Amino acid sequence: MSKAMSKLRWMLMILCLAAASPAAAELPADQMTCRQAIDYYARHHKIHVFTNGRFLLPVRVGTPIGQAATLTCDTSGRTPRPYYVRTRDVGSCAIAVTC
């Protein structure tokens, strides 16, 4: 294999790893602290949780907990309720509110 081909192979591998890294960088909520989960949801409006202990799914549930005062459920006749995720430091961490 020529030196140019070897160099090209390395560059392609680096590009593939860079493209794959955003998905690999998604931490599930149970590997974050409660504060980290709240901040992550506030920034991205989603959080990743495991379902059936095997599948990592993004969850989008409502208004970030820091903006809870802005949510009104008048049209549905319900009151806002928190959405909880399990984090590494607490079993129930409220990250968002929803109707």
N, C-alpha and C positions, 0 to 999 in steps of 0.2 A: 504494500500500500504506500502510495506516495505521501510525502510530507504535507502537501496541500490537501489531500483527501482526509488525512488524519485530523488536520486543523478544522476542516469543514465538518467532520463528524462531531468534534468537540463543541463547535459552535451550535450545531443543531441540537445536541443534547442539552446545552445550557438554555436554549430557547424553549425547548419542551418543558424543562423543569420550571422555568419562569412562568410559563403559561399555566402549569398545573398548580403552582403555589397558592393562588387565592383560594381554591377549594380546600387545599390542605390546611390553610391557615384558619379555617372556620372552627373555632373551639365550641364544643357543646356546653350548654349552660352548666351542667354538673361538674365541669372542670374549671369554672369561674367562681369567684366570690360573688356574694350578692351585689355588692357595689359595682363590680365589673359587669355583671349581667345587666344591671339597671343602666349603666352608662352605654353599654354596647347597644341595647335596645333603643335608647334615646338617639344614638347616632345613626343606626342602620334601619330602624323600624322593623327589625326581625331578630329572632334568636334561634339558635339551632338546638334541638332536643332529640334524644334518642326515643324511638318508639319500639315497643317490643324488645327493648334492650339491644337492638341490632341496626336499626335504620336511622340515620341522621337526617332530620327534616328541618327546613326553615319554617318558623312559625311567625305569622304576622297577626296580632290579635287586637290591636287597638291603639289607643293614645298612650304614649310613654307616661309612666307614673309621675314623673316630674311636671307634667302638663295636665294632671288629672283635673284641676280646677276648670280647665277649658272644655271639658266634655259634658254635654248635657244629653239626657236620654228622654227629653220631654215628648218627642213625637212617638216613641215606642211605649211610653207609660211605665218604663222601668227605671231603676236607679243604677248608676254606674257601679260595677263590681270589679274587684282586682283580678288580675290573671297572675297565677303563681307558677314559678319554675323551681325545680330542685337545683341548688348550687352546692359547691363543695363545703361551704361553711354553715348553711342553714337548709332545712328541708323544704321550707316554703318562703320563697322570695318574690314579693310583688314587683313585677317589672312594668306592668301596663294596666290600664282600666278599659273596660269595654261595657257596652250595654247588653 
